[in-house]
Amino acid sequence: MKLLKDRILKDGRVLEGNILKVDNFLNHQIDVELFNEMGKELKKRYEGTEITKILTVEVSGIAIAAIVAQYFNVPVVFAKKHAGRNMDKDSYEADVYSYTKDATYKIKVAKKFLSEKDSLLLVDDFLANGQALLGLIELANQSGAKVAGAGIAIEKAFQHGRELVEEKGVRVESLAIIEKMEDRQLIFK
């Protein structure tokens, strides 16, 4: 998606450790107009695919998922990383390793929000090593829900997460795919 690639080149910053900082429009401050275009594009790419819910992980995936959901006219369910005392005890759980935070955490979704009747579109801001999506796939599998596909804003192809997700039989549609990050420069696929 040219609009997203242009914005990454204009406002993104490459940091040590293959970190792409896009907090001024994607995952801290949000450019709603850009998100709307991303939502339209994912709707176009998944046209004709049955989607009953959008599933994402808190926190950065929620904003994108909410905008994508309005184009599919379905609810958003987000897996919680930090379940409080008000979280249903009856929940699906999966462990997820975060490359950015270098930590493993447990994600949870209350069982009442996912079932075998659901056809899910997984949505997230980044696809790097694939661990967040694999965790969401695990939650879907526990519930019996079908995973219709994944919609990603930015994929770092050199971290090979796509391969792990596709090995699970899940279609991946990324709006911007970065092939390399060298010398603080981005090379798109």
C-alpha positions as CSV (number, residue, x, y, z in Angstrom):
1,M,0.0,0.0,0.0
2,K,1.8,3.0,-1.3
3,L,0.2,5.5,1.1
4,L,1.5,3.5,4.1
5,K,5.0,3.0,2.6
6,D,5.3,6.7,1.9
7,R,4.3,7.5,5.5
8,I,6.8,5.0,6.9
9,L,9.6,6.6,4.8
10,K,8.6,10.1,5.8
11,D,8.0,9.6,9.5
12,G,9.4,6.2,10.5
13,R,12.8,5.9,12.2
14,V,15.0,2.8,12.3
15,L,16.5,2.1,15.7
16,E,19.2,-0.3,16.9
17,G,18.0,-4.0,17.0
18,N,15.8,-3.8,13.9
19,I,13.2,-1.7,15.6
20,L,11.1,0.5,13.4
21,K,9.7,3.5,15.3
22,V,6.4,4.6,13.9
23,D,4.8,6.0,17.1
24,N,3.9,9.3,15.5
25,F,1.2,7.8,13.3
26,L,0.7,4.1,14.1
27,N,1.1,2.9,17.6
28,H,1.2,5.9,20.0
29,Q,-0.2,8.8,18.1
30,I,-2.8,7.6,15.5
31,D,-3.4,9.0,12.0
32,V,-7.1,8.1,11.7
33,E,-7.3,9.0,8.0
34,L,-4.4,6.6,7.2
35,F,-6.1,4.0,9.4
36,N,-9.3,4.4,7.4
37,E,-7.4,3.8,4.1
38,M,-5.8,0.7,5.7
39,G,-9.2,-0.5,6.7
40,K,-10.6,-0.1,3.2
41,E,-7.6,-1.9,1.7
42,L,-7.9,-4.9,4.1
43,K,-11.7,-5.0,3.3
44,K,-10.8,-5.1,-0.4
45,R,-8.2,-7.8,0.0
46,Y,-10.6,-10.0,2.0
47,E,-13.7,-9.3,-0.1
48,G,-15.9,-12.4,-0.3
49,T,-14.3,-13.9,2.8
50,E,-16.7,-14.6,5.7
51,I,-15.5,-12.6,8.7
52,T,-17.6,-12.6,11.9
53,K,-15.1,-11.0,14.3
54,I,-11.8,-9.2,14.3
55,L,-9.3,-10.5,16.8
56,T,-6.2,-8.6,18.0
57,V,-3.9,-8.2,20.9
58,E,-3.9,-5.2,23.2
59,V,-2.6,-2.5,23.0
60,S,-1.3,-1.4,19.6
61,G,-3.6,-3.7,17.6
62,I,-6.8,-2.3,19.0
63,A,-7.0,1.0,17.1
64,I,-6.3,-0.6,13.7
65,A,-8.7,-3.5,14.5
66,A,-11.5,-1.1,15.4
67,I,-11.2,0.8,12.1
68,V,-10.9,-2.4,10.1
69,A,-14.0,-3.8,11.9
70,Q,-16.2,-0.9,10.7
71,Y,-15.6,-2.0,7.1
72,F,-16.5,-5.6,7.9
73,N,-19.4,-4.5,10.2
74,V,-18.3,-6.9,12.9
75,P,-17.1,-6.6,16.5
76,V,-13.5,-6.5,17.7
77,V,-12.3,-8.8,20.4
78,F,-8.9,-8.2,21.8
79,A,-6.7,-10.5,23.8
80,K,-5.7,-9.0,27.1
81,K,-2.1,-9.0,28.2
82,H,-2.8,-7.7,31.6
83,A,-6.0,-9.3,32.9
84,G,-7.4,-7.4,35.9
85,R,-9.7,-8.7,38.6
86,N,-12.7,-8.0,36.3
87,M,-11.4,-10.5,33.7
88,D,-13.6,-13.6,33.4
89,K,-11.9,-16.6,35.0
90,D,-13.3,-18.8,32.1
91,S,-10.9,-17.8,29.4
92,Y,-8.7,-19.1,26.6
93,E,-5.0,-18.4,27.2
94,A,-1.8,-18.5,25.2
95,D,1.8,-17.5,25.9
96,V,3.4,-14.9,23.5
97,Y,7.0,-13.8,23.3
98,S,7.4,-10.0,22.6
99,Y,10.5,-9.2,20.5
100,T,10.2,-5.5,21.3
101,K,9.9,-6.0,25.1
102,D,12.0,-9.2,25.2
103,A,9.5,-10.9,27.5
104,T,6.9,-13.6,27.4
105,Y,3.4,-12.8,28.5
106,K,0.1,-14.6,28.7
107,I,-2.8,-13.4,26.5
108,K,-6.4,-14.1,27.4
109,V,-9.8,-13.9,25.9
110,A,-13.0,-14.6,27.8
111,K,-14.6,-17.8,26.3
112,K,-17.9,-16.0,25.8
113,F,-16.4,-13.9,23.0
114,L,-15.1,-16.7,20.7
115,S,-16.8,-19.8,19.5
116,E,-16.8,-22.5,16.8
117,K,-19.3,-20.3,14.9
118,D,-16.7,-17.5,14.4
119,S,-14.6,-16.8,11.3
120,L,-11.8,-14.5,12.5
121,L,-9.6,-11.9,10.8
122,L,-6.5,-11.4,13.0
123,V,-5.3,-7.8,12.8
124,D,-2.1,-6.3,14.2
125,D,0.2,-3.3,13.7
126,F,3.4,-5.4,13.1
127,L,4.3,-8.9,12.0
128,A,8.0,-9.7,12.8
129,N,8.7,-13.0,14.4
130,G,5.0,-14.1,14.3
131,Q,4.6,-14.8,18.0
132,A,1.6,-12.5,18.5
133,L,-0.3,-14.0,15.6
134,L,0.6,-17.6,16.7
135,G,-0.8,-16.7,20.1
136,L,-4.0,-15.5,18.5
137,I,-4.2,-18.6,16.4
138,E,-3.8,-20.7,19.5
139,L,-6.8,-18.9,21.2
140,A,-8.9,-19.4,18.0
141,N,-8.0,-23.1,18.0
142,Q,-9.0,-23.5,21.6
143,S,-12.4,-21.9,20.9
144,G,-12.9,-23.9,17.7
145,A,-13.1,-20.7,15.6
146,K,-11.8,-20.6,12.1
147,V,-9.0,-18.2,11.2
148,A,-9.9,-16.7,7.8
149,G,-6.7,-14.7,7.6
150,A,-4.5,-12.0,9.1
151,G,-4.3,-8.3,8.2
152,I,-1.0,-6.6,9.1
153,A,0.0,-2.9,8.8
154,I,3.8,-3.5,8.6
155,E,5.6,-6.7,8.1
156,K,9.3,-7.2,8.7
157,A,9.8,-10.0,6.2
158,F,13.5,-10.6,7.3
159,Q,12.2,-11.8,10.7
160,H,10.3,-14.7,9.1
161,G,7.1,-14.5,11.1
162,R,5.0,-14.9,8.0
163,E,6.4,-18.4,7.3
164,L,5.4,-19.5,10.9
165,V,1.9,-18.2,10.5
166,E,1.4,-19.6,7.0
167,E,2.6,-23.0,8.2
168,K,-0.5,-22.9,10.4
169,G,-2.6,-22.5,7.2
170,V,-3.4,-18.9,7.7
171,R,-3.4,-16.4,4.8
172,V,-1.4,-13.2,5.6
173,E,-2.1,-9.8,3.9
174,S,0.5,-7.1,4.9
175,L,0.0,-3.5,3.8
176,A,3.7,-2.7,3.8
177,I,6.4,-5.3,3.7
178,I,10.0,-4.4,4.7
179,E,12.5,-6.7,3.1
180,K,15.6,-5.3,4.8
181,M,16.6,-2.7,7.4
182,E,20.3,-1.8,6.7
183,D,22.3,1.2,7.9
184,R,19.1,2.7,9.3
185,Q,17.5,2.5,5.8
186,L,14.4,0.6,4.8
187,I,14.0,-1.5,1.7
188,F,10.5,-2.5,0.8
189,K,9.5,-5.7,-0.9
